[in-house]
Amino acid sequence: MPNPTAAMIVIGDEILSGRTRDSNMHHLAGQLTSVGIDLKEVRMIGDEHGTIIAAVQTMAKAYDNVFTSGGIGPTHDDITADCIAAAFDKHIDVRDDARAILTAHYARSGTELNEARLRMARIPDDAILIDNPVSAAPGFTLENVHVMAGVPSVFEAMVATVLPTLTGGAPLLSATLRINRGEGDIAGPLGQIAKDHPALSIGSYPFQKDGKYGAHIVIRGSNQVEIDAAVKKLESAF
C-alpha cells in the first residue's frame, strides 16, 4: 500500500516579499517523513481570499492531508480562518470552546481579552481545535485540512499535537554516498541503478571543493535491504 500523502500551503505576504524566511515547511517535511506520510507539494501564497480558497479546495481533493501555516492571528490581515470556512462552505464565528481557552490564558497573564484577541477564537463550525501549548490561541482541523499558526514555535507545537492522530505508512529511509567525480561521469551508471531499482528515489547533489567536482548521491526508500543493494552497486561502480 502506498503511503498517505500530504501537501502544505504557506500563507503570508511577508513570506513572498522576503521579509520573513519560512522554516515551517522544513520542519513539517521531516516530521511527516518520520511517520511515513509523503509530502508531495508545497505552495507559498499571499493573503488573498480567492487564492487561499482555491488552493485549499484543490489540494484538499488531491491529498490525504493538507497543512496550512500563517494567517490565524488577531490582525486585519489574518484571514486564513475565514478562507478555510468559505472553502468548505461553513459558518464561522467566535466559538465558546475557543473563547474559554483564550479567557483562561489572558486571565492568568493579567492581559485584556480585547476584540482583536477574540478574533483568534473565530473557528468554523464542525472544526476540531488544535492545542497550542505555546500561546494558547488554537488552530483547527476541518475535514482533512489542518490550520496552524505561522510562528515557528507555535507551528511546531501544533504539528506535535496533530501528528499522532494521523494514519502513517512506512517511514522513509535514506543512505548517502559521496563520490568524488563529476556528474558527467556519474550519470550513466547512476541512471542504470535507478532503472534497476524503480522503488527507490535516487538523487544526485553536486558540489565543488578545492577546484574538484563531486556529488552526494542520496538513495531513499522504505526497504533497507534494497537501499543497501543500490549502495553496493554504486560503491562497485566508483
C-alpha positions, 0 to 999 in steps of 0.5 A, a space after each residue: 500500500 502506498 503511503 498517505 500523502 500530504 501537501 502544505 500551503 504557506 500563507 503570508 505576504 511577508 513570506 513572498 516579499 522576503 521579509 520573513 524566511 519560512 522554516 515551517 515547511 522544513 520542519 513539517 517535511 521531516 516530521 511527516 517523513 518520520 511517520 511515513 506520510 509523503 509530502 508531495 507539494 508545497 505552495 507559498 501564497 499571499 493573503 488573498 481570499 480567492 487564492 487561499 480558497 482555491 488552493 485549499 479546495 484543490 489540494 484538499 481533493 488531491 491529498 490525504 492531508 493538507 497543512 496550512 501555516 500563517 494567517 490565524 492571528 488577531 490582525 486585519 490581515 489574518 484571514 486564513 480562518 475565514 478562507 478555510 470556512 468559505 472553502 468548505 462552505 461553513 459558518 464561522 464565528 467566535 466559538 465558546 470552546 475557543 473563547 474559554 481557552 483564550 479567557 483562561 490564558 489572558 486571565 492568568 497573564 493579567 492581559 485584556 481579552 480585547 476584540 482583536 484577541 477574540 478574533 483568534 477564537 473565530 473557528 468554523 463550525 464542525 472544526 476540531 481545535 488544535 492545542 497550542 501549548 505555546 500561546 494558547 490561541 488554537 488552530 483547527 482541523 476541518 475535514 482533512 485540512 489542518 490550520 496552524 499558526 505561522 510562528 515557528 514555535 507555535 507551528 511546531 507545537 501544533 504539528 506535535 499535537 496533530 501528528 499522532 492522530 494521523 494514519 502513517 505508512 512506512 517511514 522513509 529511509 535514506 543512505 548517502 554516498 559521496 563520490 568524488 567525480 563529476 556528474 558527467 561521469 556519474 550519470 550513466 551508471 547512476 541512471 542504470 541503478 535507478 532503472 534497476 531499482 524503480 522503488 527507490 528515489 535516487 538523487 544526485 547533489 553536486 558540489 565543488 571543493 578545492 577546484 574538484 567536482 563531486 556529488 552526494 548521491 542520496 538513495 531513499 526508500 522504505 526497504 533497507 535491504 534494497 537501499 543497501 543493494 543500490 549502495 553496493 552497486 554504486 560503491 562497485 561502480 566508483 
